Amino acid sequence: MTQPSSANNAGASWPDAFGLLVLRLGLAWFLFVWAVNKILAPDQYVRIWGYFHGIEIGAAMPYFMGGAQVVICLAMALGLWRVVSYGLGFLMHGVTSIVVLPSLIAPFVIEDGFPVNRNQSVALAALAGFAALWLLRRHDHWSLDAWLARR
């Protein structure tokens, strides 16, 4: 493969563009699964908000939140409105990371012989991925934004 051609991506190589594409699609899918689950299992999210945030959100809110998040995920996957969509993806996952912060600080807690906080540690890796995607957004030359700019 050759470098994407554009005056806006001088020095960009196809491995860099491909790497950002993989990162973007993986992170969009990561959030998409949770967004769709809000629509498929709204009662679960009503209970989660009550438990973690102490807020009663009502029966319709998971549908609204899930729908908005699906739109953000699709924009991220396409590389559309990169500043906003990548930033919102980072923000959405950042809020979740803050909520589970106690488990992130204590990943080796054992209850009934099982490390109960271990799986939440992936939240930090995902948060780092979102930060990297947002910081490198100008180099995401295989995004819809970049394609539209070249036209």
N, C-alpha and C positions, 0 to 999 in steps of 0.2 A: 504494500500500500504506500501511497505517497502522502505528503503533508496536505492538510486542508489548505486550499488556496484562498487567501484573503489578506488585504492590507492590515486588517485588525488582528491577525494572529501570527505576526512575524515571529519566527523562531519556534512555533508550535509544532510538535511532532505528532504523528498519528498515535504512538503509544501513550502520550500524555492525554490526547483527546479521548482515546479509547478508555484509559484509566478513569477519567472523570465521568464518562458515560456509564461505566460499570458501577462506580460509586453512586452516581445519581440514581440509576435504576434500582440498585440494591436498597438505598435509603428510602426511596419512594415506596417500594414494595413493603419495607419494614413498617412504615407508617400506615400504608394502605390496609394491611391486614387488621390493624387495630381500629382504623376508621370504619371499615365495613362491619367489624364485629359490634360496633356501637349500634349499627342499624339492625343487625341480625339478633342481637341479645341486649336490647335496650334496658331491661330490668337490671341486668348485671351492672351497667354503668350508673344507674340511679343509686344502687347500693354502694358502689365503689366511691362515688362522690360523697355520699353520706358518711361513709367510714373514714376515708382519708381527709376530706376537707370539712366535714361537719356541715355540709350544705345540702339542702333538699333541692334538687334541680327539676323535679317534675318529670312526668312520663314522656313528654314531647322533646325535651332538650337533647337526649342522646341522638335522636334522628337528625336534628338540626346540626349538632356538633359533628356527627359522623358524615353528613352530607357535605358540610363545609370542608372537612378534612379530606374527603375523597377528591373534591375539586382541587385543593392544594396539592395533593399527591399526584394527580394527573398533570397539573402544571409543572411540578417538579420533574416528573418522569419525562416530559417533553422538553424540559429546559426552557420553559416559557416564563417570562417575567422573573428572571433568575434572582434579582436582588430581593424581590418580595417573596417569591415562592420558596427559595432556599432558606431565607431568613425565617419565614413562618414555620417551615419544617424544623429548623433548629429550635425555635421558640416552643413549638408543641412538645418536642422531645425533652427540651430543657425543663419545662414545667413538670413532666413526669419524673425526670431525674431528681428534681428538688423534692418531690413528694416521697420518693423512695430513698432519699439521702441517708437516713439512719441505717438501712440495710447495706448501702454502699460503703459506709464507714466501717461496718462490722461484717465483712463477707464470710468469716469463718465460724459463725455462730452455729452450734450443733443442737438440734432439738430432736429427741427420739432417734438419735444416731444418724440424722440427716442434716447436711449443711443447708439450712433453710434460706440463707441470703446469697448463696453462691451464684444462682442464675441471674440475679439482678445486676451482677457486675458487668454484664454485657451492655447495660445502659450507658456506662462510661465510654465504651468503645464506639457505640453508636453516636453518642454525643460528640465525640472527637471526629467522627466521620462527617457529621453535619457541620461542624465548625470548619473542617477542611474544605468541604464542598462550597460553603459560602465564601471562604477566603479565596478560593481558586476559581470562582465563578467567571471571571474575565477570561480564563483560559479554557473554558468549556466550549470549545469550538464546534462540537457536534450537537449543540443544543438548537432548539427551534429559534431562539432569540438570535443566535449567531447566524443561522441560515437566513433569517429575515433581514438581518443587517447587510448580508452579502448581496442581496437581491437588488 
